[in-house]
Amino acid sequence: MTTQAIRSTLYLEPGLHQALRLKAATAHRSMSEIVNDAVRASLREDEEDLAAFSGRAKEKTMSYEQFLARLKADGSI
């Protein structure tokens, strides 16, 4: 954990809290470390998704009906 950590209150479902406590104990890590790592991973995934969307911004859009017609023409459905 960083030296400038900010204290925050999180409300977890009882089952999630128990699972987190058990994981922290068996992994010899703090619950905060595990939650921080999970948040970082989620934010990295969001960043990757946004980059993918940005890279495809100039692609032509297709309606659902057009897409189904293409699948039918390809013999996929």
C-alpha positions in Angstrom: 0.0 0.0 0.0 1.2 3.5 -0.8 2.3 5.8 2.0 -0.4 8.3 1.1 -3.3 6.0 1.3 -6.8 7.5 1.8 -9.2 5.9 4.2 -12.5 5.0 2.7 -15.6 3.2 3.8 -16.9 0.4 1.5 -20.0 -1.6 2.0 -19.6 -5.2 0.9 -22.1 -8.0 0.8 -21.5 -10.3 3.7 -20.4 -13.2 1.5 -18.0 -11.0 -0.5 -16.5 -9.7 2.8 -16.0 -13.2 4.1 -14.4 -14.3 0.9 -12.1 -11.3 0.9 -11.1 -11.9 4.5 -10.3 -15.5 3.8 -8.4 -14.7 0.6 -6.3 -12.0 2.5 -5.5 -14.5 5.3 -4.5 -17.3 3.0 -2.5 -15.0 0.7 -0.8 -13.2 3.6 -2.0 -9.9 2.1 -4.2 -7.1 3.5 -7.7 -6.7 2.3 -6.7 -3.2 1.2 -4.0 -4.6 -1.1 -6.4 -7.0 -2.7 -9.1 -4.4 -3.3 -6.5 -1.9 -4.6 -5.2 -4.5 -7.1 -8.7 -5.3 -8.2 -9.6 -1.6 -8.8 -6.3 -1.1 -10.7 -7.1 -4.2 -12.9 -10.6 -2.8 -13.6 -9.3 0.6 -14.5 -6.7 -0.9 -16.8 -9.4 -2.9 -18.5 -11.5 0.3 -18.9 -8.4 2.0 -20.4 -8.0 -0.8 -22.9 -11.6 -0.8 -23.9 -11.6 3.0 -24.4 -8.5 2.6 -26.6 -10.2 -0.1 -28.7 -13.3 2.1 -29.1 -11.1 5.1 -30.1 -9.3 2.9 -32.7 -12.6 1.9 -34.2 -14.3 5.3 -34.1 -14.0 5.8 -37.9 -15.5 2.4 -38.8 -18.8 2.3 -40.5 -21.7 1.4 -38.2 -24.2 -1.3 -39.0 -27.7 -1.8 -37.7 -28.8 -5.0 -36.0 -31.0 -5.8 -38.9 -28.1 -5.3 -41.3 -25.8 -7.5 -39.2 -28.4 -10.3 -39.1 -28.8 -10.1 -42.9 -25.1 -10.4 -43.3 -25.0 -13.5 -41.0 -27.8 -15.0 -43.0 -26.0 -14.3 -46.3 -22.8 -15.9 -44.9 -24.8 -19.0 -43.9 -24.0 -18.4 -40.2 -27.6 -18.4 -39.2 
